[in-house]
Amino acid sequence: QVQLVESGGGLVQAGGSLRLSCVVSGSIFSCNRMGWYRQAPGKQREFVAFIMYDGSTNYADSVKGRFTISRDTAKNTVYLQMNSLKVEDTDVYYCHGVCGTTNWGQGTQVTVSS
Protein backbone atom coordinates (compact mmCIF):
# COMPACT_ATOMS: atom_id res chain seq x y z
CA GLN A 1 0.00 0.00 0.00
CA VAL A 2 1.37 3.41 -0.95
CA GLN A 3 1.51 6.38 1.36
CA LEU A 4 0.65 9.90 0.28
CA VAL A 5 2.21 12.90 2.00
CA GLU A 6 0.93 16.40 1.25
CA SER A 7 2.65 19.70 1.80
CA GLY A 8 2.37 23.30 0.69
CA GLY A 9 -0.71 24.51 2.49
CA GLY A 10 -0.79 27.78 4.35
CA LEU A 11 -2.34 31.21 4.70
CA VAL A 12 -2.70 33.43 1.67
CA GLN A 13 -4.69 36.53 0.77
CA ALA A 14 -7.53 36.37 -1.71
CA GLY A 15 -6.16 36.59 -5.23
CA GLY A 16 -2.94 34.91 -4.25
CA SER A 17 -1.45 31.54 -5.16
CA LEU A 18 -0.31 28.36 -3.47
CA ARG A 19 1.12 25.10 -4.76
CA LEU A 20 0.31 21.86 -3.01
CA SER A 21 2.51 18.79 -3.38
CA CYS A 22 1.73 15.13 -2.81
CA VAL A 23 4.62 12.69 -2.66
CA VAL A 24 3.81 9.06 -3.39
CA SER A 25 5.87 6.48 -1.53
CA GLY A 26 6.95 3.89 -4.02
CA SER A 27 6.25 4.45 -7.69
CA ILE A 28 3.62 6.85 -8.99
CA PHE A 29 3.23 4.47 -11.92
CA SER A 30 1.42 2.09 -9.59
CA CYS A 31 -1.39 4.65 -9.43
CA ASN A 32 -4.06 4.66 -12.10
CA ARG A 33 -5.37 8.02 -10.94
CA MET A 34 -4.17 10.75 -8.62
CA GLY A 35 -6.21 13.67 -7.43
CA TRP A 36 -7.12 16.29 -4.88
CA TYR A 37 -10.20 16.65 -2.72
CA ARG A 38 -11.09 19.23 -0.11
CA GLN A 39 -13.23 19.30 2.97
CA ALA A 40 -14.53 21.98 5.29
CA PRO A 41 -15.57 21.21 8.89
CA GLY A 42 -18.99 19.59 8.98
CA LYS A 43 -19.16 19.19 5.21
CA GLN A 44 -18.61 16.32 2.81
CA ARG A 45 -15.28 15.90 1.12
CA GLU A 46 -15.55 17.26 -2.41
CA PHE A 47 -13.67 16.59 -5.61
CA VAL A 48 -11.23 19.21 -6.85
CA ALA A 49 -9.16 17.67 -9.66
CA PHE A 50 -7.60 14.46 -10.88
CA ILE A 51 -4.94 13.33 -13.33
CA MET A 52 -5.06 9.92 -14.96
CA TYR A 53 -2.18 7.56 -15.76
CA ASP A 54 -2.25 8.88 -19.36
CA GLY A 55 -1.98 12.49 -18.24
CA SER A 56 -5.57 13.46 -18.89
CA THR A 57 -7.10 15.76 -16.30
CA ASN A 58 -10.47 16.77 -14.94
CA TYR A 59 -11.54 19.62 -12.67
CA ALA A 60 -14.47 20.65 -10.56
CA ASP A 61 -16.35 23.54 -12.14
CA SER A 62 -15.57 25.74 -9.14
CA VAL A 63 -11.82 25.60 -9.80
CA LYS A 64 -11.63 25.40 -13.60
CA GLY A 65 -9.34 28.03 -15.03
CA ARG A 66 -7.78 28.74 -11.61
CA PHE A 67 -6.28 25.42 -10.48
CA THR A 68 -3.93 23.14 -12.41
CA ILE A 69 -3.05 19.56 -11.52
CA SER A 70 0.22 18.13 -12.77
CA ARG A 71 2.73 15.43 -11.95
CA ASP A 72 6.47 14.83 -11.99
CA THR A 73 6.95 11.10 -12.42
CA ALA A 74 10.67 11.33 -11.70
CA LYS A 75 9.85 12.75 -8.27
CA ASN A 76 6.75 10.58 -7.67
CA THR A 77 4.91 13.81 -6.95
CA VAL A 78 1.57 15.30 -7.91
CA TYR A 79 1.01 19.04 -7.70
CA LEU A 80 -1.98 21.32 -7.42
CA GLN A 81 -1.21 24.88 -8.51
CA MET A 82 -3.89 27.16 -7.13
CA ASN A 83 -4.15 30.68 -8.54
CA SER A 84 -6.66 33.47 -8.02
CA LEU A 85 -7.58 31.98 -4.69
CA LYS A 86 -10.90 32.91 -3.13
CA VAL A 87 -12.02 32.93 0.49
CA GLU A 88 -14.34 30.02 -0.33
CA ASP A 89 -11.32 27.89 -1.30
CA THR A 90 -10.46 27.69 2.40
CA ASP A 91 -10.47 23.98 3.30
CA VAL A 92 -8.33 21.04 4.23
CA TYR A 93 -6.99 19.61 0.98
CA TYR A 94 -6.41 15.87 0.67
CA CYS A 95 -4.35 13.97 -1.86
CA HIS A 96 -6.10 10.92 -3.23
CA GLY A 97 -4.62 8.02 -5.15
CA VAL A 98 -6.07 4.93 -6.79
CA CYS A 99 -3.00 2.74 -6.55
CA GLY A 100 -4.32 -0.77 -6.44
CA THR A 101 -6.25 0.37 -3.38
CA THR A 102 -7.70 3.76 -2.55
CA ASN A 103 -5.29 5.89 -0.59
CA TRP A 104 -5.57 9.25 1.17
CA GLY A 105 -3.03 11.66 2.53
CA GLN A 106 -3.28 13.27 5.94
CA GLY A 107 -4.47 16.61 4.57
CA THR A 108 -3.02 20.09 4.43
CA GLN A 109 -4.82 23.26 5.51
CA VAL A 110 -5.36 26.06 3.02
CA THR A 111 -6.70 29.32 4.41
CA VAL A 112 -7.57 32.25 2.16
CA SER A 113 -8.13 35.57 3.89
CA SER A 114 -10.11 38.50 2.51
C-alpha positions in Angstrom: 0.0 0.0 0.0 1.4 3.4 -0.9 1.5 6.4 1.4 0.7 9.9 0.3 2.2 12.9 2.0 0.9 16.4 1.2 2.6 19.7 1.8 2.4 23.3 0.7 -0.7 24.5 2.5 -0.8 27.8 4.4 -2.3 31.2 4.7 -2.7 33.4 1.7 -4.7 36.5 0.8 -7.5 36.4 -1.7 -6.2 36.6 -5.2 -2.9 34.9 -4.2 -1.5 31.5 -5.2 -0.3 28.4 -3.5 1.1 25.1 -4.8 0.3 21.9 -3.0 2.5 18.8 -3.4 1.7 15.1 -2.8 4.6 12.7 -2.7 3.8 9.1 -3.4 5.9 6.5 -1.5 7.0 3.9 -4.0 6.3 4.4 -7.7 3.6 6.9 -9.0 3.2 4.5 -11.9 1.4 2.1 -9.6 -1.4 4.7 -9.4 -4.1 4.7 -12.1 -5.4 8.0 -10.9 -4.2 10.8 -8.6 -6.2 13.7 -7.4 -7.1 16.3 -4.9 -10.2 16.6 -2.7 -11.1 19.2 -0.1 -13.2 19.3 3.0 -14.5 22.0 5.3 -15.6 21.2 8.9 -19.0 19.6 9.0 -19.2 19.2 5.2 -18.6 16.3 2.8 -15.3 15.9 1.1 -15.5 17.3 -2.4 -13.7 16.6 -5.6 -11.2 19.2 -6.8 -9.2 17.7 -9.7 -7.6 14.5 -10.9 -4.9 13.3 -13.3 -5.1 9.9 -15.0 -2.2 7.6 -15.8 -2.3 8.9 -19.4 -2.0 12.5 -18.2 -5.6 13.5 -18.9 -7.1 15.8 -16.3 -10.5 16.8 -14.9 -11.5 19.6 -12.7 -14.5 20.7 -10.6 -16.4 23.5 -12.1 -15.6 25.7 -9.1 -11.8 25.6 -9.8 -11.6 25.4 -13.6 -9.3 28.0 -15.0 -7.8 28.7 -11.6 -6.3 25.4 -10.5 -3.9 23.1 -12.4 -3.0 19.6 -11.5 0.2 18.1 -12.8 2.7 15.4 -11.9 6.5 14.8 -12.0 6.9 11.1 -12.4 10.7 11.3 -11.7 9.8 12.7 -8.3 6.8 10.6 -7.7 4.9 13.8 -7.0 1.6 15.3 -7.9 1.0 19.0 -7.7 -2.0 21.3 -7.4 -1.2 24.9 -8.5 -3.9 27.2 -7.1 -4.2 30.7 -8.5 -6.7 33.5 -8.0 -7.6 32.0 -4.7 -10.9 32.9 -3.1 -12.0 32.9 0.5 -14.3 30.0 -0.3 -11.3 27.9 -1.3 -10.5 27.7 2.4 -10.5 24.0 3.3 -8.3 21.0 4.2 -7.0 19.6 1.0 -6.4 15.9 0.7 -4.4 14.0 -1.9 -6.1 10.9 -3.2 -4.6 8.0 -5.1 -6.1 4.9 -6.8 -3.0 2.7 -6.5 -4.3 -0.8 -6.4 -6.3 0.4 -3.4 -7.7 3.8 -2.5 -5.3 5.9 -0.6 -5.6 9.3 1.2 -3.0 11.7 2.5 -3.3 13.3 5.9 -4.5 16.6 4.6 -3.0 20.1 4.4 -4.8 23.3 5.5 -5.4 26.1 3.0 -6.7 29.3 4.4 -7.6 32.2 2.2 -8.1 35.6 3.9 -10.1 38.5 2.5 
